[in-house]
Amino acid sequence: MTDQEILDAVNVVMEEEVTPALQSHGGGGNVTNVNNGIVYIELEGGCKGCPGARMTMKNGIETLLKERVPAVKEVVDITDHV
């Protein structure tokens, strides 16, 4: 898959599965880029600065995206959690 194809597939999973879960906790997330199968996501709202954000990103979002879009190699949190 090209990075654009990965981005398109990831955006579908984000819209249908990830975003509703994040919104239920007052947060959200945006895919900012895909480069060589690495997906860059910025969290927002209640997720920004949340102590559980790292676990959510790696154990939740990354795991789900890798299952749904096997071309995803890694998910990187680019959120400024300050």
N, C-alpha and C positions, 0 to 999 in steps of 0.2 A: 504494500500500500504506500502511496505517496503521503507526505505530511498533510496535504490538503484533504485527502481521503480520510486520513486518521482524524483530522480536525472535524470534518463533517460528521463522522460516526460518533466521536466523543461528544459533540454538541447535542446530538440526539439523546444520548444517554444522560447527559447533564440535564437537559430539559425535562425528560420523562421521569427520571429516577432520583438524581442527586439534588437538583434544585428544590423539589418539593420537600425532601427530607431536611435540607438546610433551612428552608423557610419556616418549617415547623418549630425551629429553635430561634427564629428571629434573624437568621443570617442568609447568606447567599454566596455564590462563587461564580467567577467568570474565567473561561479559558482565554488566556492572552496570546498564546503561541504554541505551536508544535514544531519541534526541530529534531529531526532524526529519530522520531518515535517518542521523544520526551515531551510530555504535556506540562505546560506551565499554567498554574491556576492561582488567581488572586481571590482570597476570601474577603467577604464584606459583611457589614451589619454586625449581628451578634457573634459571628464567627471570628471577626477580626479581634485579635487579642485574647480570645478564649483559651483557657489553659488546656482544653481538650482538642484544640485545633490540629495539633501535630498527629494525634492518634486518629482523628477523623480523616485527615488527609491520607495518611499511609494505610491504615487498617480498613478504612471505609471507602473513600473515593478511589484511591489507587487500586485496591483489590477489585472493586466493581468494574472500573474501566478496563483493567487487564482481562477480566473475564469476558466482558462484552465486546471488547475491541482488542483481540490478541496482538495486534501490531504495536500496542502501547508498551513501551519498555519501562517507563518510570513516570511518576507524577511529582512535580516539584512545586512546592508552596513558595510563591514569590510575594506573599502578603507581608506588609510592614506591620508586625504585631505590637508595635509600640503604642 
